[in-house]
Amino acid sequence: MDEDGLPLMGSGIDLTKVPAIQQKRTVAFLNQFVVHTVQFLNRFSAVCEE
């Protein structure tokens, strides 16, 4: 442990007891990221072409 009392390696959490991430929410976040990224790139390319 370091001076703050935190472990140096790993979190010390038993991952077998942690609930799984909801797949539906993960897919929704990824879709939102992709949509916003594509919109940004489309606007950026339009500005660059001017």
N, C-alpha and C positions, 0 to 999 in steps of 0.2 A: 504494500500500500504506500501511497505517496503521503505528503504532509497534510493533505486535506482528508485523508481517510478513504480515498477512492482506490479501487483495485487498479493495478498497473496493466494487467492483462485480462481481457474479458469483462463481462458485466456481472458475473456471478449469478445470473438468472437461469433457472432451469427452464429451457425453452420448450420442453415437453408439456409444461403446465400452462403455457401462454396460449390464449385462444388464437385461432387462425385469423388472418386479415380477411375481411369480407371481399370476395372476388368481385362482386357487383360494384362496390365503391371504387375498387382499384381500377377497374375497366373504365368507369365514369371519369375518374381523375385523368387517366391516360388519354381518353378521347378528348376531354376538355383541353389538355395540354397540346395535343396534336392540332386541334381546330384553331386555337389561338396562335400557335406557331406558324401554321400555314397562312392565316390571315395576315400576320405580321410580315412574313416573307413576300406575300403577294403585294402588299402596300409598299414595302421596301423596293421591290423590283420595279414597280410602277414609277416610283419617285426617281429611281436611278435611270430609267429610260427617258425621262423628260429632258 
